[in-house]
Amino acid sequence: MFFPTIEVDNELCTKLHNGDVHFRAGQWIKLDWCSRPARYIGRTPSGVLVVQHYEGGYPQDKFRALVRYWRGHFETKK
């Protein structure tokens, strides 16, 4: 189950970066410093957030490719 779009401010971003908060891939988030929502993909071991930003839309095939890339390169290497 997904939650409505989650507003991500600097405090919540720091918690995501540190691994204190976790979202599921596909969760819609709204970064305070961006004008449009984004789809959360994951977090690298170094804390970099991976998101799908608006590109005239949110193509499902691009989302799937990002999730496959993230899972293949980061999720299994903890």
C-alpha positions as CSV (number, residue, x, y, z in Angstrom):
1,M,0.0,0.0,0.0
2,F,1.3,3.4,-0.9
3,F,0.7,6.6,1.0
4,P,-0.5,9.9,-0.7
5,T,2.4,12.0,-2.0
6,I,4.9,12.6,0.9
7,E,6.3,16.1,1.2
8,V,10.1,15.8,1.7
9,D,11.7,18.7,3.4
10,N,15.4,19.0,4.5
11,E,14.7,17.2,7.8
12,L,13.0,14.2,6.1
13,C,15.6,14.2,3.3
14,T,18.4,13.8,6.0
15,K,16.5,10.9,7.6
16,L,16.2,9.2,4.2
17,H,19.9,9.9,3.5
18,N,20.8,8.4,6.9
19,G,18.5,5.4,6.4
20,D,16.3,6.3,9.4
21,V,13.2,6.4,7.1
22,H,12.4,4.1,4.3
23,F,10.0,4.4,1.3
24,R,8.9,1.7,-1.1
25,A,10.0,2.0,-4.8
26,G,7.2,3.9,-6.6
27,Q,6.1,6.0,-3.7
28,W,5.3,9.5,-4.9
29,I,7.3,12.2,-3.1
30,K,7.4,16.0,-3.4
31,L,10.8,17.5,-2.7
32,D,10.5,20.9,-1.2
33,W,13.0,22.4,-3.7
34,C,11.3,20.9,-6.9
35,S,8.1,22.1,-8.5
36,R,6.7,18.7,-9.4
37,P,6.4,15.3,-7.6
38,A,8.9,12.5,-8.2
39,R,8.7,8.8,-7.9
40,Y,11.0,7.3,-5.2
41,I,13.3,4.5,-6.5
42,G,15.7,3.8,-3.7
43,R,18.8,4.9,-1.8
44,T,22.4,4.0,-2.6
45,P,24.6,2.7,0.2
46,S,26.2,6.1,0.3
47,G,22.8,7.7,0.9
48,V,22.1,9.2,-2.5
49,L,18.4,9.3,-3.3
50,V,17.4,7.8,-6.6
51,V,14.2,9.3,-7.9
52,Q,12.3,9.6,-11.2
53,H,11.8,13.3,-12.0
54,Y,9.1,14.7,-14.4
55,E,10.1,14.5,-18.1
56,G,7.0,15.7,-19.7
57,G,5.4,12.7,-17.9
58,Y,6.5,9.7,-15.9
59,P,7.0,6.9,-18.4
60,Q,6.3,3.5,-16.8
61,D,9.1,1.9,-18.8
62,K,11.7,4.4,-17.5
63,F,10.4,3.7,-13.9
64,R,10.9,0.0,-14.4
65,A,14.4,0.5,-15.9
66,L,15.4,2.6,-12.9
67,V,14.1,0.1,-10.4
68,R,15.9,-2.8,-12.2
69,Y,19.1,-0.8,-12.3
70,W,18.9,0.2,-8.6
71,R,18.1,-3.4,-7.5
72,G,20.8,-4.8,-9.6
73,H,23.5,-2.4,-8.5
74,F,22.7,-1.4,-4.9
75,E,19.9,-3.4,-3.2
76,T,21.9,-6.6,-3.0
77,K,25.2,-5.0,-2.1
78,K,24.7,-4.0,1.5
